[in-house]
């Protein structure tokens, strides 16, 4: 097995480990897996971009994510919020209870059956906090995006849309993993 340089130390104009990738992924090492790299970058961005402004407004990253989704929608079904947040139901439920306890969202039950549909609604306090935080969030996100030249930004955005569509298609066809979550949170 050949030794590969870490991506950060590789010269900019050399081929990447993905350049001549065959269907079997021959020679692809765990550090070059798309899931590994996306997790590493996602976690680093969350720590360096999102966490500082969430902390500034007394929110966890999960609280900020849900508050911003509810603020955008104004009213959203709990099940839709779980999908949009890409979090599990238990985390969404716990986080919403915290936000509700702080008066930032309200939970409304609809229906008379034991399986009532739950909706999350932004409160005036939640709307006000979101209005203070979103300009800072947008500016910090823009700063990270603008690290890339325009062509790379556009290519990356299109690539992420393609990958998201691919994953949705695989899930719809039932061609995905076993649904289990790794207890260590390793996405390899």
CNS distance restraints for C-alpha pairs under 8 A (distance, minus, plus):
assign (resid   1 and name CA) (resid  27 and name CA) 7.31 0.50 0.50
assign (resid   5 and name CA) (resid   9 and name CA) 6.34 0.50 0.50
assign (resid   5 and name CA) (resid  10 and name CA) 6.04 0.50 0.50
assign (resid   6 and name CA) (resid  10 and name CA) 6.51 0.50 0.50
assign (resid  10 and name CA) (resid  14 and name CA) 7.25 0.50 0.50
assign (resid  15 and name CA) (resid  19 and name CA) 5.78 0.50 0.50
assign (resid  17 and name CA) (resid  21 and name CA) 7.25 0.50 0.50
assign (resid  17 and name CA) (resid  28 and name CA) 6.82 0.50 0.50
assign (resid  17 and name CA) (resid  32 and name CA) 6.82 0.50 0.50
assign (resid  18 and name CA) (resid  28 and name CA) 7.88 0.50 0.50
assign (resid  18 and name CA) (resid  32 and name CA) 7.99 0.50 0.50
assign (resid  21 and name CA) (resid  25 and name CA) 5.88 0.50 0.50
assign (resid  21 and name CA) (resid  26 and name CA) 7.13 0.50 0.50
assign (resid  21 and name CA) (resid  28 and name CA) 7.90 0.50 0.50
assign (resid  22 and name CA) (resid  26 and name CA) 6.44 0.50 0.50
assign (resid  28 and name CA) (resid  32 and name CA) 6.39 0.50 0.50
assign (resid  28 and name CA) (resid  33 and name CA) 7.03 0.50 0.50
assign (resid  29 and name CA) (resid  33 and name CA) 6.60 0.50 0.50
assign (resid  30 and name CA) (resid  36 and name CA) 6.94 0.50 0.50
assign (resid  30 and name CA) (resid 188 and name CA) 6.82 0.50 0.50
assign (resid  31 and name CA) (resid  36 and name CA) 6.20 0.50 0.50
assign (resid  31 and name CA) (resid  37 and name CA) 6.98 0.50 0.50
assign (resid  32 and name CA) (resid  36 and name CA) 6.85 0.50 0.50
assign (resid  32 and name CA) (resid  37 and name CA) 6.52 0.50 0.50
assign (resid  33 and name CA) (resid  37 and name CA) 6.28 0.50 0.50
assign (resid  33 and name CA) (resid 188 and name CA) 6.91 0.50 0.50
assign (resid  34 and name CA) (resid  38 and name CA) 5.91 0.50 0.50
assign (resid  35 and name CA) (resid  39 and name CA) 6.01 0.50 0.50
assign (resid  35 and name CA) (resid 187 and name CA) 5.60 0.50 0.50
assign (resid  35 and name CA) (resid 188 and name CA) 5.72 0.50 0.50
assign (resid  36 and name CA) (resid  40 and name CA) 6.14 0.50 0.50
assign (resid  36 and name CA) (resid 186 and name CA) 7.89 0.50 0.50
assign (resid  36 and name CA) (resid 187 and name CA) 5.89 0.50 0.50
assign (resid  36 and name CA) (resid 188 and name CA) 5.48 0.50 0.50
assign (resid  37 and name CA) (resid  41 and name CA) 6.04 0.50 0.50
assign (resid  38 and name CA) (resid  42 and name CA) 5.74 0.50 0.50
assign (resid  39 and name CA) (resid  43 and name CA) 5.91 0.50 0.50
assign (resid  39 and name CA) (resid 187 and name CA) 6.75 0.50 0.50
assign (resid  40 and name CA) (resid  44 and name CA) 6.11 0.50 0.50
assign (resid  41 and name CA) (resid  45 and name CA) 6.01 0.50 0.50
assign (resid  42 and name CA) (resid  46 and name CA) 6.08 0.50 0.50
assign (resid  43 and name CA) (resid  47 and name CA) 6.19 0.50 0.50
assign (resid  44 and name CA) (resid  48 and name CA) 6.08 0.50 0.50
assign (resid  45 and name CA) (resid  49 and name CA) 5.39 0.50 0.50
assign (resid  45 and name CA) (resid  50 and name CA) 6.98 0.50 0.50
assign (resid  46 and name CA) (resid  50 and name CA) 4.84 0.50 0.50
assign (resid  46 and name CA) (resid  51 and name CA) 5.95 0.50 0.50
assign (resid  46 and name CA) (resid  61 and name CA) 7.77 0.50 0.50
assign (resid  47 and name CA) (resid  51 and name CA) 5.22 0.50 0.50
assign (resid  47 and name CA) (resid  52 and name CA) 7.46 0.50 0.50
assign (resid  48 and name CA) (resid  52 and name CA) 6.80 0.50 0.50
assign (resid  49 and name CA) (resid  53 and name CA) 7.31 0.50 0.50
assign (resid  49 and name CA) (resid 140 and name CA) 6.07 0.50 0.50
assign (resid  49 and name CA) (resid 141 and name CA) 6.84 0.50 0.50
assign (resid  49 and name CA) (resid 144 and name CA) 7.92 0.50 0.50
assign (resid  50 and name CA) (resid  54 and name CA) 6.07 0.50 0.50
assign (resid  50 and name CA) (resid  61 and name CA) 6.71 0.50 0.50
assign (resid  50 and name CA) (resid 137 and name CA) 7.14 0.50 0.50
assign (resid  50 and name CA) (resid 140 and name CA) 7.88 0.50 0.50
assign (resid  51 and name CA) (resid  55 and name CA) 5.86 0.50 0.50
assign (resid  51 and name CA) (resid  60 and name CA) 7.23 0.50 0.50
assign (resid  51 and name CA) (resid  61 and name CA) 5.95 0.50 0.50
assign (resid  52 and name CA) (resid  56 and name CA) 6.13 0.50 0.50
assign (resid  53 and name CA) (resid  57 and name CA) 6.51 0.50 0.50
assign (resid  53 and name CA) (resid 133 and name CA) 7.20 0.50 0.50
assign (resid  53 and name CA) (resid 136 and name CA) 6.98 0.50 0.50
assign (resid  53 and name CA) (resid 137 and name CA) 6.67 0.50 0.50
assign (resid  54 and name CA) (resid  58 and name CA) 6.29 0.50 0.50
assign (resid  54 and name CA) (resid  59 and name CA) 4.88 0.50 0.50
assign (resid  54 and name CA) (resid  60 and name CA) 5.86 0.50 0.50
assign (resid  54 and name CA) (resid  61 and name CA) 5.95 0.50 0.50
assign (resid  54 and name CA) (resid  64 and name CA) 6.08 0.50 0.50
assign (resid  54 and name CA) (resid 133 and name CA) 7.96 0.50 0.50
assign (resid  55 and name CA) (resid  59 and name CA) 5.43 0.50 0.50
assign (resid  55 and name CA) (resid  60 and name CA) 6.51 0.50 0.50
assign (resid  57 and name CA) (resid 129 and name CA) 7.66 0.50 0.50
assign (resid  57 and name CA) (resid 133 and name CA) 7.11 0.50 0.50
assign (resid  59 and name CA) (resid  63 and name CA) 5.64 0.50 0.50
assign (resid  59 and name CA) (resid  64 and name CA) 5.92 0.50 0.50
assign (resid  60 and name CA) (resid  64 and name CA) 6.18 0.50 0.50
assign (resid  61 and name CA) (resid  65 and name CA) 6.09 0.50 0.50
assign (resid  62 and name CA) (resid  66 and name CA) 6.24 0.50 0.50
assign (resid  62 and name CA) (resid  95 and name CA) 6.81 0.50 0.50
assign (resid  63 and name CA) (resid  67 and name CA) 5.91 0.50 0.50
assign (resid  63 and name CA) (resid  95 and name CA) 5.93 0.50 0.50
assign (resid  63 and name CA) (resid  96 and name CA) 7.58 0.50 0.50
assign (resid  63 and name CA) (resid  99 and name CA) 6.89 0.50 0.50
assign (resid  64 and name CA) (resid  68 and name CA) 5.94 0.50 0.50
assign (resid  65 and name CA) (resid  69 and name CA) 6.26 0.50 0.50
assign (resid  65 and name CA) (resid  85 and name CA) 6.85 0.50 0.50
assign (resid  66 and name CA) (resid  70 and name CA) 6.10 0.50 0.50
assign (resid  66 and name CA) (resid  81 and name CA) 7.50 0.50 0.50
assign (resid  66 and name CA) (resid  85 and name CA) 6.71 0.50 0.50
assign (resid  66 and name CA) (resid  92 and name CA) 7.70 0.50 0.50
assign (resid  66 and name CA) (resid  95 and name CA) 7.77 0.50 0.50
assign (resid  66 and name CA) (resid  96 and name CA) 7.54 0.50 0.50
assign (resid  67 and name CA) (resid  71 and name CA) 5.93 0.50 0.50
assign (resid  67 and name CA) (resid  99 and name CA) 7.72 0.50 0.50
assign (resid  67 and name CA) (resid 104 and name CA) 7.65 0.50 0.50
assign (resid  67 and name CA) (resid 105 and name CA) 7.58 0.50 0.50
assign (resid  67 and name CA) (resid 122 and name CA) 7.69 0.50 0.50
assign (resid  67 and name CA) (resid 126 and name CA) 7.22 0.50 0.50
assign (resid  67 and name CA) (resid 130 and name CA) 7.28 0.50 0.50
assign (resid  68 and name CA) (resid  72 and name CA) 6.06 0.50 0.50
assign (resid  68 and name CA) (resid 130 and name CA) 6.64 0.50 0.50
assign (resid  69 and name CA) (resid  73 and name CA) 6.29 0.50 0.50
assign (resid  69 and name CA) (resid  81 and name CA) 7.40 0.50 0.50
assign (resid  69 and name CA) (resid  84 and name CA) 7.70 0.50 0.50
assign (resid  69 and name CA) (resid  85 and name CA) 7.62 0.50 0.50
assign (resid  70 and name CA) (resid  74 and name CA) 5.44 0.50 0.50
assign (resid  70 and name CA) (resid  75 and name CA) 6.25 0.50 0.50
assign (resid  70 and name CA) (resid  76 and name CA) 6.35 0.50 0.50
assign (resid  70 and name CA) (resid  81 and name CA) 7.82 0.50 0.50
assign (resid  70 and name CA) (resid 105 and name CA) 7.92 0.50 0.50
assign (resid  70 and name CA) (resid 120 and name CA) 6.77 0.50 0.50
assign (resid  70 and name CA) (resid 121 and name CA) 6.48 0.50 0.50
assign (resid  70 and name CA) (resid 122 and name CA) 5.92 0.50 0.50
assign (resid  71 and name CA) (resid  75 and name CA) 7.85 0.50 0.50
assign (resid  71 and name CA) (resid 121 and name CA) 7.94 0.50 0.50
assign (resid  71 and name CA) (resid 122 and name CA) 5.67 0.50 0.50
assign (resid  71 and name CA) (resid 126 and name CA) 7.46 0.50 0.50
assign (resid  71 and name CA) (resid 127 and name CA) 6.27 0.50 0.50
assign (resid  71 and name CA) (resid 130 and name CA) 7.00 0.50 0.50
assign (resid  74 and name CA) (resid 121 and name CA) 5.71 0.50 0.50
assign (resid  74 and name CA) (resid 122 and name CA) 5.50 0.50 0.50
assign (resid  75 and name CA) (resid 119 and name CA) 6.52 0.50 0.50
assign (resid  75 and name CA) (resid 120 and name CA) 5.54 0.50 0.50
assign (resid  75 and name CA) (resid 121 and name CA) 4.42 0.50 0.50
assign (resid  75 and name CA) (resid 122 and name CA) 6.69 0.50 0.50
assign (resid  76 and name CA) (resid  80 and name CA) 6.65 0.50 0.50
assign (resid  76 and name CA) (resid  81 and name CA) 6.55 0.50 0.50
assign (resid  76 and name CA) (resid 119 and name CA) 5.41 0.50 0.50
assign (resid  76 and name CA) (resid 120 and name CA) 5.30 0.50 0.50
assign (resid  76 and name CA) (resid 121 and name CA) 6.66 0.50 0.50
assign (resid  77 and name CA) (resid  81 and name CA) 6.27 0.50 0.50
assign (resid  77 and name CA) (resid 117 and name CA) 7.18 0.50 0.50
assign (resid  77 and name CA) (resid 118 and name CA) 5.87 0.50 0.50
assign (resid  77 and name CA) (resid 119 and name CA) 4.23 0.50 0.50
assign (resid  77 and name CA) (resid 120 and name CA) 6.15 0.50 0.50
assign (resid  78 and name CA) (resid  82 and name CA) 6.31 0.50 0.50
assign (resid  78 and name CA) (resid 117 and name CA) 7.65 0.50 0.50
assign (resid  78 and name CA) (resid 118 and name CA) 5.53 0.50 0.50
assign (resid  78 and name CA) (resid 119 and name CA) 5.44 0.50 0.50
assign (resid  78 and name CA) (resid 120 and name CA) 6.36 0.50 0.50
assign (resid  79 and name CA) (resid  83 and name CA) 6.58 0.50 0.50
assign (resid  80 and name CA) (resid  84 and name CA) 6.09 0.50 0.50
assign (resid  81 and name CA) (resid  85 and name CA) 5.84 0.50 0.50
assign (resid  81 and name CA) (resid  92 and name CA) 7.80 0.50 0.50
assign (resid  82 and name CA) (resid  86 and name CA) 6.20 0.50 0.50
assign (resid  82 and name CA) (resid  87 and name CA) 5.90 0.50 0.50
assign (resid  82 and name CA) (resid  88 and name CA) 6.41 0.50 0.50
assign (resid  82 and name CA) (resid  89 and name CA) 5.93 0.50 0.50
assign (resid  82 and name CA) (resid  92 and name CA) 6.33 0.50 0.50
assign (resid  83 and name CA) (resid  87 and name CA) 7.21 0.50 0.50
assign (resid  87 and name CA) (resid  91 and name CA) 6.53 0.50 0.50
assign (resid  87 and name CA) (resid  92 and name CA) 6.48 0.50 0.50
assign (resid  88 and name CA) (resid  92 and name CA) 6.33 0.50 0.50
assign (resid  89 and name CA) (resid  93 and name CA) 5.97 0.50 0.50
assign (resid  90 and name CA) (resid  94 and name CA) 6.18 0.50 0.50
assign (resid  91 and name CA) (resid  95 and name CA) 5.97 0.50 0.50
assign (resid  92 and name CA) (resid  96 and name CA) 5.98 0.50 0.50
assign (resid  93 and name CA) (resid  97 and name CA) 6.27 0.50 0.50
assign (resid  94 and name CA) (resid  98 and name CA) 6.45 0.50 0.50
assign (resid  95 and name CA) (resid  99 and name CA) 6.27 0.50 0.50
assign (resid  96 and name CA) (resid 100 and name CA) 5.88 0.50 0.50
assign (resid  96 and name CA) (resid 105 and name CA) 7.43 0.50 0.50
assign (resid  97 and name CA) (resid 101 and name CA) 5.99 0.50 0.50
assign (resid  98 and name CA) (resid 102 and name CA) 6.39 0.50 0.50
assign (resid  99 and name CA) (resid 103 and name CA) 6.34 0.50 0.50
assign (resid  99 and name CA) (resid 104 and name CA) 5.31 0.50 0.50
assign (resid  99 and name CA) (resid 105 and name CA) 5.82 0.50 0.50
assign (resid 100 and name CA) (resid 104 and name CA) 5.69 0.50 0.50
assign (resid 100 and name CA) (resid 105 and name CA) 4.89 0.50 0.50
assign (resid 100 and name CA) (resid 106 and name CA) 5.57 0.50 0.50
assign (resid 100 and name CA) (resid 107 and name CA) 7.24 0.50 0.50
assign (resid 103 and name CA) (resid 123 and name CA) 6.91 0.50 0.50
assign (resid 103 and name CA) (resid 125 and name CA) 6.60 0.50 0.50
assign (resid 103 and name CA) (resid 126 and name CA) 7.08 0.50 0.50
assign (resid 104 and name CA) (resid 122 and name CA) 6.37 0.50 0.50
assign (resid 104 and name CA) (resid 123 and name CA) 5.41 0.50 0.50
assign (resid 104 and name CA) (resid 124 and name CA) 7.39 0.50 0.50
assign (resid 104 and name CA) (resid 125 and name CA) 5.41 0.50 0.50
assign (resid 104 and name CA) (resid 126 and name CA) 3.87 0.50 0.50
assign (resid 104 and name CA) (resid 127 and name CA) 7.54 0.50 0.50
assign (resid 105 and name CA) (resid 120 and name CA) 6.51 0.50 0.50
assign (resid 105 and name CA) (resid 121 and name CA) 5.47 0.50 0.50
assign (resid 105 and name CA) (resid 122 and name CA) 4.55 0.50 0.50
assign (resid 105 and name CA) (resid 123 and name CA) 5.11 0.50 0.50
assign (resid 105 and name CA) (resid 126 and name CA) 6.15 0.50 0.50
assign (resid 106 and name CA) (resid 120 and name CA) 5.78 0.50 0.50
assign (resid 106 and name CA) (resid 121 and name CA) 5.13 0.50 0.50
assign (resid 106 and name CA) (resid 122 and name CA) 6.38 0.50 0.50
assign (resid 106 and name CA) (resid 123 and name CA) 6.46 0.50 0.50
assign (resid 107 and name CA) (resid 118 and name CA) 6.63 0.50 0.50
assign (resid 107 and name CA) (resid 119 and name CA) 5.68 0.50 0.50
assign (resid 107 and name CA) (resid 120 and name CA) 4.73 0.50 0.50
assign (resid 107 and name CA) (resid 121 and name CA) 6.31 0.50 0.50
assign (resid 108 and name CA) (resid 118 and name CA) 5.62 0.50 0.50
assign (resid 108 and name CA) (resid 119 and name CA) 5.11 0.50 0.50
assign (resid 108 and name CA) (resid 120 and name CA) 6.39 0.50 0.50
assign (resid 108 and name CA) (resid 121 and name CA) 7.52 0.50 0.50
assign (resid 109 and name CA) (resid 116 and name CA) 5.91 0.50 0.50
assign (resid 109 and name CA) (resid 117 and name CA) 5.70 0.50 0.50
assign (resid 109 and name CA) (resid 118 and name CA) 4.54 0.50 0.50
assign (resid 109 and name CA) (resid 119 and name CA) 6.32 0.50 0.50
assign (resid 110 and name CA) (resid 116 and name CA) 5.54 0.50 0.50
assign (resid 110 and name CA) (resid 117 and name CA) 5.15 0.50 0.50
assign (resid 110 and name CA) (resid 118 and name CA) 6.22 0.50 0.50
assign (resid 110 and name CA) (resid 119 and name CA) 7.55 0.50 0.50
assign (resid 111 and name CA) (resid 116 and name CA) 5.06 0.50 0.50
assign (resid 111 and name CA) (resid 117 and name CA) 6.51 0.50 0.50
assign (resid 112 and name CA) (resid 116 and name CA) 6.41 0.50 0.50
assign (resid 122 and name CA) (resid 126 and name CA) 5.72 0.50 0.50
assign (resid 122 and name CA) (resid 127 and name CA) 6.26 0.50 0.50
assign (resid 123 and name CA) (resid 127 and name CA) 6.06 0.50 0.50
assign (resid 124 and name CA) (resid 128 and name CA) 6.12 0.50 0.50
assign (resid 125 and name CA) (resid 129 and name CA) 6.20 0.50 0.50
assign (resid 126 and name CA) (resid 130 and name CA) 6.03 0.50 0.50
assign (resid 127 and name CA) (resid 131 and name CA) 6.05 0.50 0.50
assign (resid 128 and name CA) (resid 132 and name CA) 6.42 0.50 0.50
assign (resid 129 and name CA) (resid 133 and name CA) 6.26 0.50 0.50
assign (resid 130 and name CA) (resid 134 and name CA) 5.75 0.50 0.50
assign (resid 131 and name CA) (resid 135 and name CA) 7.36 0.50 0.50
assign (resid 132 and name CA) (resid 136 and name CA) 7.74 0.50 0.50
assign (resid 133 and name CA) (resid 137 and name CA) 6.18 0.50 0.50
assign (resid 134 and name CA) (resid 138 and name CA) 5.96 0.50 0.50
assign (resid 135 and name CA) (resid 139 and name CA) 6.17 0.50 0.50
assign (resid 136 and name CA) (resid 140 and name CA) 6.16 0.50 0.50
assign (resid 137 and name CA) (resid 141 and name CA) 6.06 0.50 0.50
assign (resid 138 and name CA) (resid 142 and name CA) 5.94 0.50 0.50
assign (resid 139 and name CA) (resid 143 and name CA) 6.13 0.50 0.50
assign (resid 140 and name CA) (resid 144 and name CA) 6.55 0.50 0.50
assign (resid 141 and name CA) (resid 145 and name CA) 6.28 0.50 0.50
assign (resid 142 and name CA) (resid 146 and name CA) 5.87 0.50 0.50
assign (resid 143 and name CA) (resid 147 and name CA) 6.61 0.50 0.50
assign (resid 144 and name CA) (resid 148 and name CA) 7.89 0.50 0.50
assign (resid 145 and name CA) (resid 153 and name CA) 6.82 0.50 0.50
assign (resid 146 and name CA) (resid 150 and name CA) 7.64 0.50 0.50
assign (resid 146 and name CA) (resid 153 and name CA) 7.65 0.50 0.50
assign (resid 148 and name CA) (resid 152 and name CA) 5.80 0.50 0.50
assign (resid 148 and name CA) (resid 153 and name CA) 5.71 0.50 0.50
assign (resid 149 and name CA) (resid 153 and name CA) 6.22 0.50 0.50
assign (resid 150 and name CA) (resid 154 and name CA) 6.18 0.50 0.50
assign (resid 151 and name CA) (resid 155 and name CA) 6.09 0.50 0.50
assign (resid 152 and name CA) (resid 156 and name CA) 5.84 0.50 0.50
assign (resid 153 and name CA) (resid 157 and name CA) 6.07 0.50 0.50
assign (resid 154 and name CA) (resid 158 and name CA) 6.18 0.50 0.50
assign (resid 155 and name CA) (resid 159 and name CA) 5.99 0.50 0.50
assign (resid 156 and name CA) (resid 160 and name CA) 6.06 0.50 0.50
assign (resid 157 and name CA) (resid 161 and name CA) 6.29 0.50 0.50
assign (resid 158 and name CA) (resid 162 and name CA) 6.23 0.50 0.50
assign (resid 159 and name CA) (resid 163 and name CA) 6.18 0.50 0.50
assign (resid 160 and name CA) (resid 164 and name CA) 6.07 0.50 0.50
assign (resid 161 and name CA) (resid 165 and name CA) 6.14 0.50 0.50
assign (resid 162 and name CA) (resid 166 and name CA) 6.07 0.50 0.50
assign (resid 163 and name CA) (resid 167 and name CA) 6.18 0.50 0.50
assign (resid 164 and name CA) (resid 168 and name CA) 6.19 0.50 0.50
assign (resid 165 and name CA) (resid 169 and name CA) 6.08 0.50 0.50
assign (resid 166 and name CA) (resid 170 and name CA) 6.18 0.50 0.50
assign (resid 167 and name CA) (resid 171 and name CA) 6.13 0.50 0.50
assign (resid 168 and name CA) (resid 172 and name CA) 6.06 0.50 0.50
assign (resid 169 and name CA) (resid 173 and name CA) 6.17 0.50 0.50
assign (resid 170 and name CA) (resid 174 and name CA) 6.16 0.50 0.50
assign (resid 170 and name CA) (resid 175 and name CA) 4.98 0.50 0.50
assign (resid 170 and name CA) (resid 176 and name CA) 6.00 0.50 0.50
assign (resid 171 and name CA) (resid 175 and name CA) 5.80 0.50 0.50
assign (resid 171 and name CA) (resid 176 and name CA) 5.58 0.50 0.50
assign (resid 181 and name CA) (resid 185 and name CA) 7.29 0.50 0.50
assign (resid 182 and name CA) (resid 186 and name CA) 6.20 0.50 0.50
assign (resid 182 and name CA) (resid 187 and name CA) 7.61 0.50 0.50
